[in-house]
Amino acid sequence: MLVDHGELNMGDPNTLVNFVNTYADQYPADHYLVILWDHGDGWYNRSFIKDPLFKGIGPDETNNDVLGVANHEYYDALDAISAYIGAPIDILAHDACLMGMQEVAYEARNFVNYLVFSEHTEPGYGYPYTDILNWLNSHPNATPQQLSSAIVNLYVQSYQPGGSQYPAGSVTQSAITTGASFQSLTQKINIFAQELINAGGRYQSDIMDARYYSQEYPTDTLWPYYRYIDLYDFAQRIKSSTNLPASLRASADSVMAKISSTVIAEGHYTVPNGWPVDNSHGISIYYPEDTSGLNYDYAYLHFTNDYPKWWDFLQGATEIQEELHSSPSSTPSLILTPNPMHNTVAITYNIPYNTEITLQIFDITGRIVKKIFDKHNCKGRQTIYWDGTSDTGVNVPDGIYFCRIVAGEWQAIAKIVLLK
């Protein structure tokens, strides 16, 4: 121990900034490796922190605080450190659960050259620090890329049979570059999400099947339980589904290719009777198994603001969410814009035959909020507007709603996200 700093708030970004900057001054070096070692939950929250705004890494239970990701504390701390040392941090490693995410990597991209993290939860033993330091001692001229890869390999090996930490649990670990390939990957994800939106409705069941069978990672006991999936595995399942549009499958293939060039090292091991992680590829993404439980703090992430299509996709930005009945000789449709809505949503429908039409708004419990019209005779393309009020004229609260149209034997349901 060099110095005992006493009780500090490890969830305060200033604690991290002051620590790194102080020791960068005292021990100047050509390269810097920073390791964040504590609990982690990706961009999301740890269940034992009482305040639901706590999301990220390094919860301090004494101070009831955490280094947040969605609130930009993680971003701001890395920005301050990079500015102080005059260059990006060479390696930022996360000895913490669930930090191996696209969303986390995007927050760090401008301030770090290589990221090391885990898609899955980590066993309590964490990193094999003796192994890592011994490797570094025997490879003093290692490049940051080589050291990043060594951390990945040594970590996974330590939890395999014969390793110093076996059999603590299933593990994943990966190292990525934040360079041009990562930026290109982010752009490809945005395009992929738009293709998923375009395919919504008619192909919704195929997309949900791909999500259902994708590699996922348990977060905590709060519902919904599985929030994160391996991005490559999901894209691979979309690509392999021959029923899906060719443009969507091609976009999925582009995402897979960019992940392969962004991930410089990846390892995983499924311990006997442990959580299976065999379809891990190095980068996870937020995609809850039930999107009715979305956390809207996701909208504050830099990834969401710069490349919003994945968030649009999660919120259900598709033309028809669920087509229940359709006549082969007709092409009825239902489109909602904008979605999410703030004050008013335009409900555009096309019914190419004479029939009675019923249009209603439901809340998430299935209760009718607004009867827009009931058994109205109409044919053709029409647009009407819902202003976010109930049948009694009261403004309804923000949340998830559903627009249901019934036209003869055809009906459709579309999700509406209300954010006033």
C-alpha positions as CSV (number, residue, x, y, z in Angstrom):
1,M,0.0,0.0,0.0
2,L,1.4,3.4,-1.0
3,V,-1.2,5.6,0.7
4,D,-4.3,5.0,2.8
5,H,-6.8,7.6,1.5
6,G,-9.4,6.7,4.2
7,E,-13.1,6.6,3.6
8,L,-14.0,7.9,0.1
9,N,-17.1,7.9,-2.0
10,M,-16.2,5.4,-4.7
11,G,-19.4,6.3,-6.6
12,D,-18.2,9.9,-7.0
13,P,-16.6,10.5,-10.4
14,N,-14.2,13.1,-8.8
15,T,-12.8,10.2,-6.7
16,L,-11.8,8.4,-9.8
17,V,-10.5,11.5,-11.6
18,N,-8.4,12.6,-8.6
19,F,-6.9,9.2,-8.1
20,V,-5.8,8.7,-11.7
21,N,-4.5,12.2,-12.1
22,T,-2.6,12.2,-8.8
23,Y,-0.8,9.0,-9.6
24,A,-0.2,9.9,-13.3
25,D,1.7,12.9,-11.9
26,Q,3.7,10.8,-9.4
27,Y,4.4,8.0,-11.8
28,P,4.5,9.3,-15.4
29,A,4.4,6.6,-18.0
30,D,4.3,6.1,-21.7
31,H,1.1,4.0,-21.4
32,Y,-1.7,3.9,-18.8
33,L,-3.9,1.0,-17.8
34,V,-6.9,1.9,-15.5
35,I,-8.9,-0.9,-13.9
36,L,-12.3,-0.2,-12.4
37,W,-13.0,-3.0,-9.9
38,D,-16.3,-3.3,-8.2
39,H,-19.9,-4.3,-9.0
40,G,-21.2,-3.3,-12.4
41,D,-24.5,-3.4,-14.2
42,G,-23.7,-2.1,-17.7
43,W,-25.6,1.2,-18.2
44,Y,-28.4,0.0,-15.9
45,N,-28.9,-0.1,-12.1
46,R,-27.8,-2.4,-9.3
47,S,-30.8,-3.7,-7.4
48,F,-29.4,-3.0,-3.9
49,I,-28.9,0.7,-4.6
50,K,-32.2,2.3,-3.4
51,D,-32.3,5.2,-5.9
52,P,-33.4,4.0,-9.4
53,L,-31.2,6.6,-11.0
54,F,-28.1,4.7,-9.9
55,K,-26.8,2.9,-13.0
56,G,-23.3,2.0,-14.0
57,I,-20.3,0.7,-12.0
58,G,-18.7,1.0,-8.6
59,P,-21.6,1.3,-6.2
60,D,-20.6,2.7,-2.8
61,E,-23.1,1.4,-0.2
62,T,-21.8,3.7,2.5
63,N,-22.6,6.8,0.5
64,N,-25.5,5.2,-1.5
65,D,-23.8,6.3,-4.7
66,V,-22.5,4.8,-8.0
67,L,-20.5,6.0,-11.0
68,G,-23.4,6.4,-13.3
69,V,-23.4,5.8,-17.1
70,A,-26.8,7.1,-18.2
71,N,-26.2,10.3,-16.2
72,H,-22.9,10.9,-17.9
73,E,-20.7,10.6,-14.8
74,Y,-18.7,7.8,-16.4
75,Y,-18.3,9.9,-19.6
76,D,-17.3,13.0,-17.7
77,A,-14.7,11.3,-15.5
78,L,-13.0,9.7,-18.5
79,D,-13.1,13.0,-20.3
80,A,-11.4,14.8,-17.4
81,I,-8.7,12.1,-17.1
82,S,-7.9,12.1,-20.8
83,A,-7.7,15.9,-20.9
84,Y,-5.4,15.9,-17.8
85,I,-2.9,13.3,-19.2
86,G,-3.1,14.8,-22.6
87,A,-4.1,11.7,-24.5
88,P,-6.6,8.9,-24.4
89,I,-6.2,6.3,-21.7
90,D,-4.5,3.3,-23.3
91,I,-6.6,0.6,-21.7
92,L,-9.7,0.9,-19.5
93,A,-10.5,-2.5,-18.0
94,H,-13.6,-3.3,-16.0
95,D,-13.3,-5.9,-13.4
96,A,-17.0,-5.8,-12.9
97,C,-20.2,-7.5,-14.1
98,L,-22.0,-6.8,-17.3
99,M,-20.0,-3.8,-18.6
100,G,-19.2,-5.3,-22.0
101,M,-21.9,-3.3,-23.8
102,Q,-22.1,-1.2,-27.0
103,E,-23.7,1.6,-24.9
104,V,-20.8,1.6,-22.4
105,A,-18.2,1.5,-25.1
106,Y,-19.7,4.4,-26.9
107,E,-19.5,6.6,-23.7
108,A,-15.8,5.8,-23.5
109,R,-14.9,5.9,-27.2
110,N,-13.3,9.4,-27.3
111,F,-11.2,8.9,-24.1
112,V,-9.9,5.3,-24.3
113,N,-8.0,3.3,-27.0
114,Y,-8.9,-0.2,-25.7
115,L,-11.7,-1.4,-23.5
116,V,-11.6,-4.7,-21.6
117,F,-14.9,-5.9,-20.1
118,S,-17.3,-8.8,-19.5
119,E,-20.7,-9.3,-21.2
120,H,-21.7,-11.7,-18.4
121,T,-21.6,-11.3,-14.7
122,E,-18.2,-11.9,-13.1
123,P,-17.5,-14.3,-10.2
124,G,-16.5,-12.7,-6.9
125,Y,-12.8,-13.5,-7.4
126,G,-12.6,-11.1,-10.3
127,Y,-9.4,-10.7,-12.3
128,P,-6.4,-13.0,-11.6
129,Y,-4.1,-10.0,-10.7
130,T,-1.1,-12.1,-9.9
131,D,-1.2,-13.8,-13.3
132,I,-1.7,-10.5,-15.1
133,L,1.2,-8.7,-13.3
134,N,3.5,-11.7,-13.8
135,W,2.7,-11.6,-17.5
136,L,3.4,-7.9,-17.7
137,N,6.6,-8.3,-15.8
138,S,7.8,-10.8,-18.3
139,H,6.6,-8.7,-21.3
140,P,7.7,-5.2,-20.3
141,N,7.5,-4.0,-23.9
142,A,4.0,-5.2,-24.6
143,T,1.8,-2.9,-26.6
144,P,-1.6,-1.9,-25.2
145,Q,-3.3,-4.2,-27.6
146,Q,-1.1,-7.1,-26.5
147,L,-1.8,-6.4,-22.8
148,S,-5.5,-6.1,-23.4
149,S,-5.5,-9.5,-25.1
150,A,-3.5,-11.0,-22.3
151,I,-6.0,-9.8,-19.7
152,V,-8.8,-11.5,-21.6
153,N,-6.9,-14.7,-22.0
154,L,-5.5,-14.9,-18.5
155,Y,-8.9,-14.1,-17.0
156,V,-10.7,-16.9,-18.9
157,Q,-8.0,-19.4,-18.3
158,S,-8.1,-18.8,-14.6
159,Y,-11.7,-20.0,-14.4
160,Q,-11.2,-23.0,-16.6
161,P,-10.1,-26.5,-15.3
162,G,-6.6,-26.2,-13.9
163,G,-6.9,-22.5,-13.5
164,S,-6.3,-20.7,-10.2
165,Q,-10.0,-19.7,-9.8
166,Y,-11.8,-22.7,-11.1
167,P,-14.7,-23.6,-10.7
168,A,-16.2,-20.2,-9.6
169,G,-18.7,-19.8,-12.4
170,S,-19.2,-19.2,-16.1
171,V,-17.2,-16.3,-17.5
172,T,-16.8,-14.0,-20.5
173,Q,-14.2,-11.4,-21.3
174,S,-13.4,-9.3,-24.3
175,A,-11.2,-6.5,-25.5
176,I,-12.2,-4.1,-28.2
177,T,-10.7,-1.2,-30.0
178,T,-12.5,2.2,-30.0
179,G,-11.0,3.2,-33.3
180,A,-12.5,3.4,-36.8
181,S,-13.9,-0.1,-36.7
182,F,-15.9,0.7,-33.6
183,Q,-17.3,3.9,-35.1
184,S,-18.3,2.0,-38.2
185,L,-19.9,-0.7,-36.1
186,T,-22.0,1.9,-34.4
187,Q,-23.2,3.3,-37.7
188,K,-24.0,-0.3,-38.9
189,I,-26.1,-0.9,-35.7
190,N,-28.1,2.2,-36.5
191,I,-28.8,1.0,-40.1
192,F,-29.6,-2.5,-38.7
193,A,-32.1,-1.0,-36.3
194,Q,-33.8,0.9,-39.1
195,E,-34.0,-2.4,-41.1
196,L,-35.6,-4.0,-38.1
197,I,-38.1,-1.2,-37.9
198,N,-38.9,-1.5,-41.6
199,A,-39.5,-5.3,-41.2
200,G,-41.8,-4.8,-38.1
201,G,-45.3,-6.0,-38.2
202,R,-45.3,-8.7,-40.8
203,Y,-42.0,-10.1,-39.6
204,Q,-42.4,-9.3,-35.9
205,S,-42.6,-12.9,-34.8
206,D,-39.4,-13.8,-36.7
207,I,-37.6,-11.0,-35.0
208,M,-38.9,-12.0,-31.6
209,D,-37.8,-15.6,-32.2
210,A,-34.3,-14.3,-32.9
211,R,-34.3,-12.3,-29.7
212,Y,-35.7,-15.3,-27.7
213,Y,-33.0,-17.7,-28.8
214,S,-30.1,-15.2,-28.6
215,Q,-27.4,-15.4,-26.0
216,E,-28.6,-13.4,-23.0
217,Y,-27.1,-12.5,-19.7
218,P,-28.9,-12.4,-16.3
219,T,-28.8,-9.0,-14.6
220,D,-30.7,-9.0,-11.3
221,T,-34.0,-10.3,-9.8
222,L,-36.0,-7.3,-10.9
223,W,-38.3,-7.7,-13.8
224,P,-37.6,-8.0,-16.7
225,Y,-34.7,-10.4,-15.8
226,Y,-32.8,-10.6,-19.0
227,R,-32.0,-7.2,-20.3
228,Y,-28.8,-7.7,-22.3
229,I,-28.1,-10.0,-25.3
230,D,-25.0,-10.7,-27.4
231,L,-25.3,-8.5,-30.4
232,Y,-23.4,-10.7,-32.8
233,D,-25.5,-13.7,-31.9
234,F,-28.7,-11.8,-32.4
235,A,-27.5,-10.5,-35.8
236,Q,-26.4,-14.0,-36.8
237,R,-29.9,-15.3,-36.0
238,I,-31.5,-12.6,-38.0
239,K,-29.1,-13.3,-40.9
240,S,-30.0,-17.0,-40.8
241,S,-33.7,-16.5,-40.9
242,T,-34.5,-17.0,-44.6
243,N,-38.1,-15.7,-44.1
244,L,-36.8,-12.2,-43.3
245,P,-36.2,-9.5,-46.0
246,A,-32.9,-9.6,-47.8
247,S,-32.0,-6.0,-46.8
248,L,-32.4,-6.8,-43.1
249,R,-30.3,-10.0,-43.4
250,A,-27.6,-8.1,-45.2
251,S,-27.5,-5.4,-42.6
252,A,-27.2,-8.1,-39.9
253,D,-24.2,-9.5,-41.8
254,S,-22.6,-6.1,-41.8
255,V,-23.0,-5.8,-38.0
256,M,-21.4,-9.2,-37.6
257,A,-18.4,-8.2,-39.8
258,K,-17.8,-5.0,-37.8
259,I,-18.0,-6.8,-34.5
260,S,-15.4,-9.2,-35.7
261,S,-13.0,-6.3,-36.6
262,T,-13.7,-4.4,-33.4
263,V,-13.2,-7.2,-30.9
264,I,-9.5,-7.9,-30.7
265,A,-9.7,-10.6,-28.1
266,E,-12.6,-12.7,-26.8
267,G,-12.9,-15.6,-24.5
268,H,-15.7,-17.4,-22.6
269,Y,-16.2,-20.6,-20.6
270,T,-19.3,-22.3,-19.4
271,V,-18.7,-24.0,-16.1
272,P,-20.6,-27.4,-15.6
273,N,-24.1,-26.6,-14.5
274,G,-23.4,-22.9,-14.9
275,W,-25.0,-20.2,-17.0
276,P,-24.4,-21.0,-20.6
277,V,-22.2,-18.4,-22.4
278,D,-21.1,-20.4,-25.4
279,N,-22.6,-17.9,-27.9
280,S,-20.8,-14.9,-26.6
281,H,-18.8,-12.8,-29.1
282,G,-17.6,-9.8,-27.1
283,I,-20.3,-7.0,-27.2
284,S,-23.8,-7.0,-25.7
285,I,-26.6,-4.6,-26.2
286,Y,-29.8,-3.6,-24.3
287,Y,-32.8,-5.6,-25.5
288,P,-35.1,-6.7,-22.7
289,E,-37.0,-9.9,-23.3
290,D,-40.2,-7.9,-22.7
291,T,-39.9,-4.3,-24.1
292,S,-43.0,-3.2,-22.2
293,G,-40.6,-2.8,-19.2
294,L,-38.1,-0.4,-20.9
295,N,-36.1,2.0,-18.8
296,Y,-36.5,5.4,-20.4
297,D,-33.2,6.7,-18.9
298,Y,-31.8,4.9,-22.0
299,A,-32.7,8.1,-23.9
300,Y,-30.0,10.0,-22.0
301,L,-27.1,7.9,-23.3
302,H,-24.8,9.4,-25.9
303,F,-25.3,6.4,-28.1
304,T,-29.0,6.9,-28.1
305,N,-28.7,10.6,-28.9
306,D,-26.2,10.2,-31.7
307,Y,-27.6,7.0,-33.2
308,P,-31.3,6.8,-32.1
309,K,-32.6,4.0,-34.3
310,W,-31.9,1.2,-31.8
311,W,-33.9,3.0,-29.2
312,D,-36.6,3.6,-31.7
313,F,-36.7,-0.1,-32.5
314,L,-36.9,-1.0,-28.8
315,Q,-39.9,1.3,-28.3
316,G,-41.8,-0.4,-31.1
317,A,-41.3,2.0,-34.0
318,T,-42.8,-0.3,-36.6
319,E,-45.7,0.2,-38.9
320,I,-47.8,-2.7,-37.5
321,Q,-46.8,-4.3,-34.2
322,E,-49.1,-7.3,-34.5
323,E,-51.3,-8.3,-37.5
324,L,-53.9,-10.6,-36.2
325,H,-56.1,-11.3,-39.3
326,S,-55.5,-10.3,-42.9
327,S,-57.3,-11.1,-46.1
328,P,-54.9,-12.2,-49.0
329,S,-56.8,-10.0,-51.4
330,S,-56.4,-6.8,-49.4
331,T,-53.6,-4.6,-48.0
332,P,-54.9,-2.7,-45.0
333,S,-52.3,-0.8,-43.0
334,L,-51.9,1.2,-39.8
335,I,-49.1,3.8,-39.2
336,L,-48.5,6.0,-36.2
337,T,-46.3,9.1,-36.3
338,P,-44.5,10.4,-34.4
339,N,-43.8,7.5,-32.1
340,P,-42.8,8.2,-29.3
341,M,-45.5,11.0,-29.3
342,H,-45.2,14.1,-27.2
343,N,-48.5,16.0,-27.7
344,T,-50.3,14.4,-30.6
345,V,-49.9,11.3,-32.7
346,A,-51.2,10.9,-36.2
347,I,-53.0,7.6,-36.8
348,T,-53.1,6.8,-40.5
349,Y,-54.9,3.8,-41.7
350,N,-55.8,2.4,-45.1
351,I,-58.8,0.1,-45.5
352,P,-59.3,-0.7,-49.2
353,Y,-62.9,-2.0,-48.8
354,N,-66.2,-0.9,-47.4
355,T,-66.6,-2.1,-43.8
356,E,-67.3,-1.0,-40.3
357,I,-64.2,0.3,-38.5
358,T,-63.5,0.5,-34.7
359,L,-60.5,2.4,-33.4
360,Q,-59.6,2.5,-29.7
361,I,-56.7,3.3,-27.4
362,F,-55.8,1.0,-24.5
363,D,-53.4,1.3,-21.7
364,I,-50.9,-1.4,-20.7
365,T,-53.5,-3.1,-18.4
366,G,-55.9,-3.6,-21.3
367,R,-58.3,-0.8,-20.1
368,I,-59.9,1.3,-22.9
369,V,-58.6,4.8,-22.5
370,K,-60.2,6.4,-25.6
371,K,-62.8,5.3,-28.1
372,I,-61.8,7.3,-31.1
373,F,-64.7,5.9,-33.1
374,D,-66.9,2.8,-33.0
375,K,-68.4,1.0,-36.0
376,H,-67.6,3.8,-38.4
377,N,-68.2,3.1,-42.0
378,C,-65.2,4.2,-44.0
379,K,-63.1,3.2,-47.0
380,G,-59.6,4.4,-48.1
381,R,-56.8,6.2,-46.5
382,Q,-57.6,8.4,-43.5
383,T,-55.6,10.2,-40.8
384,I,-57.0,11.2,-37.4
385,Y,-55.2,12.4,-34.3
386,W,-55.0,11.4,-30.7
387,D,-54.0,14.2,-28.3
388,G,-53.2,12.0,-25.3
389,T,-56.5,12.5,-23.5
390,S,-59.0,10.0,-22.2
391,D,-62.7,9.8,-23.1
392,T,-63.4,12.2,-20.2
393,G,-60.9,14.7,-21.6
394,V,-58.2,14.1,-18.9
395,N,-54.6,14.0,-20.0
396,V,-53.3,10.4,-19.5
397,P,-49.9,9.9,-17.9
398,D,-46.7,9.1,-19.8
399,G,-46.3,5.4,-20.6
400,I,-47.1,2.6,-23.1
401,Y,-50.4,2.6,-24.9
402,F,-51.9,0.5,-27.7
403,C,-53.9,1.6,-30.7
404,R,-56.3,-1.2,-31.9
405,I,-58.1,-1.0,-35.2
406,V,-60.8,-3.5,-36.3
407,A,-61.9,-3.4,-39.9
408,G,-64.2,-6.3,-40.7
409,E,-62.2,-9.5,-40.2
410,W,-58.9,-7.6,-40.2
411,Q,-57.4,-6.0,-37.1
412,A,-54.1,-4.7,-35.9
413,I,-52.5,-3.4,-32.7
414,A,-49.7,-0.8,-32.6
415,K,-47.8,0.3,-29.6
416,I,-47.7,4.1,-28.7
417,V,-45.1,5.6,-26.4
418,L,-46.3,8.7,-24.8
419,L,-43.6,11.1,-23.5
420,K,-45.1,14.6,-22.8
